[in-house]
Amino acid sequence: MQYHLNGFKPGNYQVRDEARVPASPPPMVDLPQEVDVLIVGCGPAGLALARQLADFADIRTCIVEQKAGPMLFGQADGISCRTMEIMEAFNSSALLEKEAYQLHQNAFWEPDAQNPQHIKRTHKVADARLGLSEFTHCVVNQARLHDILLDGMAHSVTHLVPHYSRRLLALSVDQSLSQDLDAYPITATFERNDAGQSGRVETLKARYVVGCDGARSAVRKNLGIELQGDSANKAWGVMDVLLATDFPDIRVKSFIQSKDHGAVMLVPREGGYLVRLYVELDLLGKEQRASQLNMSVDDVIAKAQLIMSPYRVEVKEVAWWSIYEVGQRVAERFDDTPAGNPDKLIPRAFVAGDACHTHSPKGGWGLNTSLPDTFNLGWKLAAVLQGKAQPKLLQTYAAERRKVAFMLINADREMSALVATRANKDATAAKTSTAEIEKFIARQNGFIAGTSIGYDESWLCTGHEHQALASGFPIGQRFHSAQAVRVADGCPVHLGHLNKADGRWRVFIFADAPGPLEPASQAARLVDFLAHDASSPVRQYTPAGADVDAVIDVYAVFQQQDLSIENLPDFLWPAKGRFGLRDYEKVFQTSAAHDVFAQRGIDRNKGCMVVVRPDQHIATLLPLDAHAELSRFFAGFMLK
């Protein structure tokens, strides 16, 4: 898809440039007096959480934003492979994939040895993330991602829409009520700043609050949580531009280092014409901020032109620009419990996204760490609020995501130093080689893509002694999708795309060597256990009258390629819904072209079962005959 030829126009890219107009904010209505979950902030973390919770009719969610309406442009633009997988859980990846720029190559430019004042391409390489996921790394306006999440919220069963033009004045947690799960210990006070009722104060009560309100988070400050880490020492300019140029790699992500003028990182944007430039500026003093540099966009453009000499860089339009400083910080706590939570208290207030980790935007890690923060938290809040899981589940958010935040700032610190020609005032000479950047990208490709991020062993991530049964499904990491052939209709299906953001657990049965109708089949015995045994987690936790897959959704993948679904147990093609219609989409088989057993290192003789959490991460991996162990796993936190 191509757009922005005659100027940048935000909005729905399915609408032609000539007709496209930005979305209007919803009508102003009063805040509710009481909610289950209050979300402060409409960034990627806040909207991803709201998008999840909007699908639960019995959970009252309220999302509040200080700005007057939806974002139009600017800020993040990179959509990692892992974020695309999450968007698939919302059934939204195809639209993003179609509209975005898909990154397949990186180019590296250094001073020309024959003429050092000019730059020269050293080489191009395939992007190191290719093959880590069925999705590629994409680039698109963050506002477009917001639009898609907002659209999903509006068309959900709760028709959730944000409350704009509200500034948080105060937030408190009544500790005398914090361990009473039926209580509303959160009190939040907002001031309206819309033209109609500016200055009007509104107060609401909530059972839980999640601060997704950015690096200057008012929620974090009201909770008394401090950011810890390094202060900024380097300023960069960033701008989204339409430009006329003879630079040959304008549609390839490029790392450019000049001899004397600094560095540029160039990122092609969606639509075929728009480009983002990160431009190295000056080192900052100890207490200096980027905002104090008094630089205009013309200064940033001039610097980019010097760095990219001898190529013509003629900026025709600036869609958005900013100056920022590089600094890496992590919140001392991610919730309202004391550090380390020695008394095992149940948290009622959380921070997520930039509210709990700040860094430079160059790696594209902000959005791609923030959105998974709340994708981790959302299903846990829903499970506790619906009475499906013990409240200790909420304690795992901080433990799992704070580790990722430290990984993020360590990687960002290294990346920022490599991209800059002068990373600090101690540098005696400009660094002009891009070789270390390329090595870093190759070494950190899994983290940059988000696909190698895993959670440590715990009661929620267990069974590591069985990892050899499926080496390609690391416990704690996200379920790495692979295709299998659906038995009912012969259609190849990505198994990972079955893991939707609906709060349900998934159990994938990868069958052992015998066929499902043979007496020796351990897979068949497991199916019988799940369907009929009183200790089966499916039997134990599925509410009376609900569909058999309402809480735990079971799929089976067999190695035989001549199966007929009518010969398989009813449990694998169950009757569901008020009409008792059969579900034909739970049984798969391998083929020569789609052999998940080979792709994911699954033991062909023994098989295994893979238990996948509602956030798509693998919770445990077990032998097919570990029936009691499977039941014990769920009994550790589930409620009947």
N, C-alpha and C positions, 0 to 999 in steps of 0.2 A: 504494500500500500504506500502511496505517495501523497504527501500533503505539505502545507506550509510553503509552497513555491512562491507565493506573493505576499508572504508575511505570516508570522506565527499567530495561530488562532487556537486557544485552548478549547476543550470541550470533548464531545463524543466524536471520535474519529470515524465512526460509521456514517457520519454526516459530512457531505462535501464542504470544502473550505468556504465556499461562497455562502453556504446556509448555516454553518456551524455557529452556535452562540453558547456561551458558558451557562452552566446550570444555575438556576436561581435558588437562593436559600429558601427553606420551607417557611410557612407562616409562623410568626412568633406566638407561642402559647405558654401558659404558666408551667413552671416545673411541677412535677408530682410531689406530694408531701412525703411519700414513703416508697422506697424501691428496694429490691433485693441487691442489685449491683449498680453502683454509681461509677461511671467512667468519666474521668476528666481529661479532655484532650482528644482532638480528631485527627491525630497523625496516624501513621500506619499501625502502630501498636493499639491505639484506641479503637480504630475502625475494625481491625481484625478481631479484636475481642467482641465488639458489638455485633459484628457479622456472625460470629459463632452463637452468641447468646440469643440473638434475634430469632433463631429457629426453635427456641424452647418456649412454648406458649405459656407454661406455668412459671416462668422466671420473668420478673419485672425489671427491666434494664433501662437505665437513663444515661445518655451520653451528652456531655456539656462541653462547649467550645467557646473560648474567649473571642475568636475572630468573628466577623460578621457573616461569614458564609463559607462554602467549600473552597478549598485551595484551587487556584487556577494554574499556577506554574511555579517552577523553581524547586530548590532543595534537591532531594535525591532523584536519581534517574536509573540506576542499575537494579535489575531484577535478577537475583541469583537463581541458579538451578533449583535450589531447595525452596526458595520462595515461590517459584513456578509450581513445584510439587504441591505446596500448600494451597495455592490458588486453584489447582485441580481439585483439591478437597472441597472447594466451594463451587466446583463446576464452572470455573471462569478462566482456566488456562488457555483454552483455544482462542478466545478473543484477544487476550494479551499477546499470545504468540503471533497472531496474525498482524496486529497493529505495531508491534515493537520492532526495533532494530535487533537483529540476532547476531551476536558476536562470534565470529569464527576465526579471526586472525588478529595478531598483534604485530606491529611494526616498531622497529627501534632505530632512532636517529641520533647521530653524534656529530661533533665538529668534523668537517672535511679535512683530512690530513694535508691535502694540497692547498686548501684555502680555509684555515681554521675559523674565520669569521662567518663562514657559511656552514650549514648543516648538510649531512648526507646520510641517506638510509644505509644502515649496515646489513639488515636482513629482515625478513618476515618469518613468523612461525605460526602454526596452528594454535588456537587458544588451548591452553593446558587443561581446561575444564571439559572439553569435548569428550563424551563417552562416560562421564561420571553420573549422568542422569539421562533419561529419555528427552529431557529439555535442555536447550542451550541457555547460556547467560543472555538476557535480553536488556534492552535499554529503552525506556519510555518515560514520559513525564510522570512524576509521582502523582500529580493531580489525576491522571487517568486511572491509575491504580485505585486511588481514593474513590473516584466515580463508580468504578465497578463494585467496590465493597459497599458503597452507599446504596447503589441500585439493588444489590442483594438484600441489604437490610430492609429497604422500603418494600420489597416484594416478598418478604418473609411472612410467616404466620402472625408475627406481632407488628408488622409494618413500622419498624423502628426508624425514627429520624432524629438527628441531633437537635439539641437546643443551642443555637448560636447566640453570640453577643452576651455571654455571661462570664464575668471575671470572678474567680474564687477569692473571697475575702478571708475566710477562716474555715478550718476543718479540724475536728477533734474526734478522738476515740475515747469513749467512756470505758475505762478499764474495768470498772465494776460489772459491766455487762458483756465484756469482750469474749468470755468463755461460755456465754449462753447463746447457743446457735439460733434460737428463736428470737433473740433480741435485735434491736436496731441501734448498735452502739455508735454509729457514725453520724455526726451532725456536720453538715456542710452549708455554708452561707455564701451566696453569690450576689453580685451586683450586676444589674442589667446595664448594657451600654448601647442599646439600640436607640434610634431617634425618638421612638414613640414613648418609651418609659425609662429613659436614662436615669440612673441613680436608684431605681427601685431595687430593694433588697428582697431576696427569696431564700428560704431555708428548707432543706429537706433532710430526711433521715434515711439511712441505708444500712443494710446488713453487712455489706462489703463495699470497699472503695478501691479503685485502681487508678493511680496517677500515671497518665500517659501524656503529660503536658510539657514534655521537652526538657532541654538542658537547664532551663531556669524554673524548674517545676515548683509550683506553689504547693502542691500536695507534699512533695518531699520536704520542703521547708517547714510546713506545718507539722509534719511528723518528726521533725528534729533529726533528719537523716542527712549526713554530710557526704559530699563527694570527696574522694581521696585520690591523689595522683599527681602527675606532673602538670605544671603550668605551661602555657604556650610560649614558644620562643621563635616561631616562624609564621609569617603571614603569606597567604595565597589569595589570588583573585580567582573567581570562577564566573563564567558567563556562558549563557546559551545564545548562540548567534547564528544568523544567516549571513554567509559571506561568499564573496567572489574570490576565487583563489586558483593558483596553479600548483598548489601543494598536492602531489600525486596520491597521498594516502589519506585524503580528507574523509574517506568512508571506511577507514581501518583504525582501530584503536592504536594510538601511537604514543610512544614515550620518546620525548625529544629533549636532548640536553645540548645547550650551546656552550661555547668556550668561555664567554665573559658575562652573559646576560641572564643566565638562569635556565630554568626548565619549563616545559609545557607538557601536560598530559592531555591528549586529544581523544575525545570519546564521541563517535558518531551517534546521532540521535535518530529517533523514529521519523519516518516520512521521507527520507532520502535527501534532505537538504540541511536540516538543523544540525548543529554541532555544539558540543560543550568543550570549553577550554579551561583547564586548570593552569594558572599562570603563577610561577614562583615570584614572590615579591621580596620584601626585606626581612631581615632578622629583627626580632623585637627585643626591646630592653626588658629588664626584670619585671617591671610593673606595667609595661606598656601593653595596650590592647590594639587589635587590628583596626578598630574604629577610630583610633587616634592618628592613623596615618594620613588622613585627609586626602585620600586618593579618589579620583573620579573614574568612571568607566573608560573614559578616553585614555587615562594613564595606563589602565590594564591592557587596553587594546594596543597602545604603543609598545608596551613591554613585550606582548606576544609577537608583534611584528619584528622587533629586534631579534628575539630568540629564533624565529622561523625564517630568518634571512638565508638565502636570497629570494625566497618565495613571496609572491604577492598575497597579502592577507587584507582584503578590503571588506570591512564589516558593513553590511547593508542594513541590518536591524539587530538590536539587542533585545531578546525576549525577556531576559532576566539576568541579573548579575549581583554579586556580593563579594565582600572581602571577609575572610575568616582567619582565625589563628589555629595552629595545630597544638592540641593538648590532649592528654589521655587521662581520664578520671573514671573511677568506679564508685558507686554508692557503698557506704560502709555496711548497709543493710538493705535488703530488697523488700522488707515488710516491717510491720510495726512491733514485732517481737524483739527482745534484747538480742544482741550479737551472740550467735551460737545457740540461742533459744534453749538454755539449760533446763528450763521447767517444762519444755515441750508444749508451749502455749499454742493455741490455734490462732493464726494471724487473721486479722480482719481488714487490714489496709496494706496495699501493695504499691510498688512503683515498677514501671516497665519502660522499655525503650530508652530514649535519650534522657529520661528522668533518672536513670540509674547507671548509664554509661555514656561518656562523651569522647569524641575522637575526631579525626579529620574525615572529610567526606570522600576522599580520593579513592579509597578501596571499594566504595559502594556498600560498606558494611553496616551503615546506620539503619537504613530501612530493613536490610536483610538480617539484622540481629533483632531489631525491635519487633517486627511482625512475628517471628518465632517465639519471642518472649511470651506474648499473650496467647499464641497458639498452644503453648505449653500450659498456661494458666487457665484458659477458658473452659476446657473440658473438666478440669478439676473443680472449678467453682460450680459448674452445672451438676456434676455428680454429687457434690455435697448438698447443694440446695435442693436437689430432687430426692435426697435421702437414699441414694444408691451406694454411696461410699462413705467410709469413716472420715471425719474432718481432718485426721492426720495427713490426708492426701494433700492438703493445702500447704503443709510444711515443706513439701518436696520442691515447690516452685523456686524458692530462694537457693536451695542447695544445688539444683540442676542448672539454673540459668546464671547464677553469679560466676560459676566456673567458666561458662562461655564468655561472659563479659571480660574476664581477665585474659582469656585467649585472644579476644578481640583487640584489646588495647595493646597487648604485646605485639601482635601482628601489625597493627596500625603504626606503632612506634617504629618498627623496623621498616615498613613500607615507606613511611614519610621521610625517613632518613635516606633511603635509597633513591627516591624520586627527586629529592632536592639536590641541587649542585653544591649548596652550602647548607648543611643541616644545622649547624650551630656556629657560634662566634669563634670557637677554637679552631675551625677549619682554616688551614693556612692557604689552601688553593682550591679552586673549583673542581668538583668531581664531574667528569664528562663521559664516563663509560656507563652504558646501559646493561652490561653483562650481568651484574649482580641483581638487577631488577628481574631479568629473565629467569635467573636461577631461583629467586624468591618465589615468583609466580608458579614455577614448576613444583617447588617444594611444598608450597602452601595451597596447591590447587584445590584439594578437598575442603579445606577450611574456607577458602574464598568462595567456593561453590556452595558451601553450607552442607555438603553431603557427608563429610566425615565427622561432623560434630556428634558426639555421643555423650550419654549420661553415665555416671559412675555406678558401680555395683551397689545395689540397695534392695530393699524389699520390693521395689517397683521395677527394678532391672536385675534379674537373677537368672540362674541356670547356666552360668559361664562354663561349668564343667562339661556341658554338652555341646559347646560351640563347634566342635569338629564335625558334628552331624550336618552342618550347613555353614561352611566358612565364609560364604558370600553374604550372609545375613548377620553381621556383627551385633551382638546384644547391646542395647543402649543407643545404637544408631538408628536412623530412619530406615524403614523397609525399602530396600533398593528394588525398584520395580523391574519386572521382566515379563515378557509376554507368554501366554499359554493359550491353547485353543479351547474355546467353549464347546462342551460336548453337544449341547442341544442344537447348535446351528453352525458349528465349524468356524466361528468368528474368532480371530486372534484378539486377545484382550490384555491390556497391561494390568497385571494383578495389583500393582500399587494404586491404580485408579479406583479400586474398590474401597479404599480406605478414606471414606468421606468424613467431613467435619460435622458429624451428627451425634457425637458423644458415645458411639457404640464401640465396643471392643471387637477385634477380628481374630479368629483362629484359622490359620492356613494349615491344612493337613497335606503334607507332601508325602505321598504314599510310598510304602516299601515295594519291593520287587513283585510279590504276588499280585494278581489282579484282585479287584474289589469283591469278586464273587467266589474267590478261592478260600477254603477254610483257614489257610495259613496267613491270611492278610491281617496284619496288625492295624492297618488303616481302617479296615471294615470293623474290627473290634472296637476301635476308638469311636467310630461313628455310632455304633450300637450303645456304647457307654454314654456318650453325650446325649443321645436321644432318649434313653430309657432308665439309666441308673439314678437312684435317688440322690446320690452324691455328685452327680454331674453339675458343673457350674451353670450350664444352660438351664437345667431343671430347677436349680436352687434360686437363681436370681431373675428369671423371667417372670414378671407379674402374671397373675391369673388373668386369662382372657386376652393377653397380649400375643402378638405374633412371636413365633419361636426364635426369631433373630432380633427381637426388640432391644436386647441388652448385649448379647454376644452373638456375633454374626460369623458363621462357620463356612469355610470354603474348602474344597478338596481338589487336589491336582494329582492325576494318576499318570503312570508311565505307559500304560497300554493305549493304543491308538485306534482301537476298534470298539469303543464303548458305546452303549445305547442307554440313554438316560432312563428309559422305562424299566430297565433291569436293576437300577440302583435303589438303595434305601430311600424311603419317603423323606427322611430327614434332610437329604441332600437336594431335594426339589420339593420343598414343603408347600402345603396349601396355606395361603395367607389372606389377610384382609377380610372385609365383611362378606365378600362373595366366595371366599375360599379358592382363589385363583392360585395356580401353581407358579412358583418362582423357578424359572429354568436357568438362572444365571449364577449358580453356585458350584458347578462341577466343570472341571477342565481336564485336558489331557495334553501331553507334550506332542511335538511334531519335530521333524528333522530341522525345520526352520526356527522353531520356537521351543527350545529345550531348556527350561528353567533349571533343571537338575544340573546340567553342565555349566550353565552361566553362573549359578550361585553356589557351586560346590556342594550340592546336597548329596548325601550318601544314598546311592541308588538301591542298595540292599536293605538298609534299615529305614530310610525315610526319616521324617521328623515332623513335629508340629511347631509352628511359629506363632506366638501370641503377640499381637500388635495393639499398642495403646491407641486411644482415640486421637492422639497427636501424631500418629504414623510411626512412632519410635517402637522398636522391638523391646518388649517387656521381658520375655523369656523364650527359650528354645528348649524343647523337651523331646525325649524319645517317644515314639508313638504309644508305647505301653505304660507311660508314666501317668496313668489316670489319677492316682491319688495325689501325685505331686502337682498336677494341674489344678485339682480341687483345692489343695492347700494354698497355692498361689493366690487364687481369687479370695479365699476365706481370710487372707491376711488383711484385707481392706474393704471388701464389698459388704453391703448390708442387704438383708432379705426384706 
